[in-house]
Amino acid sequence: MKRKADISTEAVWAGEKSYRVHGATQVPVVNSVAYNYNDLDDWYEVAIGNADGHIYGRNTNPTLASFEDKIQQLEGAEAATSFSTGMAAISNTLHTFLKPGDRVVSIKDTYGGTNKIFSEFLPRLNIDISLCDTGDHDILEKEIEKGCQIVYLESPTNPTVKVTDIKRIARKAKEQGALVIVDNTFATPILQNPLQLDADLVIHSATKFLGGHADALGGALCGAKHLVEQVFHYREINGATMDPMAAYLLLRGMKTLDLRIWKQTENAEKLVEFLSNHPAVEDVFYPGLKNHPNHEIAKQQMKGYGGMFSFSLYGGMDAVKEVLPRLQYANRAANLGAVESTVGPARTTSHVESTPEERAKLGIPESLIRYSAGIESFDDLKTDLENALKS
Ligand SMILES: *Cc1c(COP(=O)(O)O)cnc(C)c1O
């Protein structure tokens, strides 16, 4: 779908006007659980889906609808729906399209919770999961050729920011008639549009960059109407509905999405350069680095390299324990994408559910620090890191 205006304009205006009431310039938080109909025929028409309207809060809600319209337009999708969390978006989508005997091809470096769905919950339903080395496109293609119903990607990945060529893998998946699902949480629609790279469905943890203020949980799914509708139906029955107040906070956060993402990207790029030349730093992971294994792919499919990077320190976990508490302008927290810079070791954030052996298999050093650049001044963030890394 074509955008009516620049994405920065749409981030502010999309999905807003049709939900405002009484001349208010902002979308209201509708906390009502149910909706009144004096005319029983009207009620019936809405209930069976013949007319627009709302019946019950688990199914639909005006504040949620406004959030859904905004993310739908930002991703240039035909349709969108919302969820209580990013993990609800992921699990509801997978459960909608998978049945016993099916096969999923994905990568080893998906978000920790997604990885648990693949390793713990789906195998119980007799669903076969093949997890490939992230960034190795030949292996991915070989696994897809064996036949599968879903190809599930995340790019860039958490926490080593690896990149997959979405267009190339989508082409191979289509030969098998498989659905291509992409978790776009790290890039956001500002930097990457998986639907334009031939993915079928895009997932977001809205909790992260979309909301941007670390004060609301949410998830979103965008794509073709006939696909999104099926997942909406699963969600309305199974009940992972977003809270109206969360929808409001996420909507408000999304208005500054474009501003935040470019500032966070700029900060990340400069911090990566600074850390790459620092004697205490062992390794730096960022798709914008020329020595990143898939730098060229990132350059092609992303408009910018984003606010997420990671780095490891000489001296292992002891060094991490010494350095992180010294940071003044960073929350040490299991979150990312907020206006405040946020840091954490991978072993206590994205991959806390994994064992040290599992993390080693995923290529995640125990001393890896994930850094989500905030919107602070680069000079202050650099000085902060400089001081923390002294000695
Ligand atoms: C946080 C995150 C999720 C899960 O989102 P929640 O809102 O915490 O459930 C999924 N994918 C990625 C890439 C994430 O960073």
The ligand as an ORCA input file, in Angstrom:
! r2SCAN-3c Opt
* xyz 0 1
  C      10.909     -7.716     23.611
  C      10.855     -8.436     22.333
  C       9.816     -9.339     22.070
  C       8.731     -9.647     23.083
  O       7.959     -8.539     23.346
  P       7.139     -8.337     24.735
  O       6.364     -7.103     24.482
  O       8.156     -8.216     25.819
  O       6.306     -9.549     24.913
  C       9.801     -9.950     20.834
  N      10.754     -9.718     19.917
  C      11.778     -8.867     20.140
  C      12.794     -8.657     19.084
  C      11.867     -8.194     21.353
  O      12.884     -7.363     21.589
*
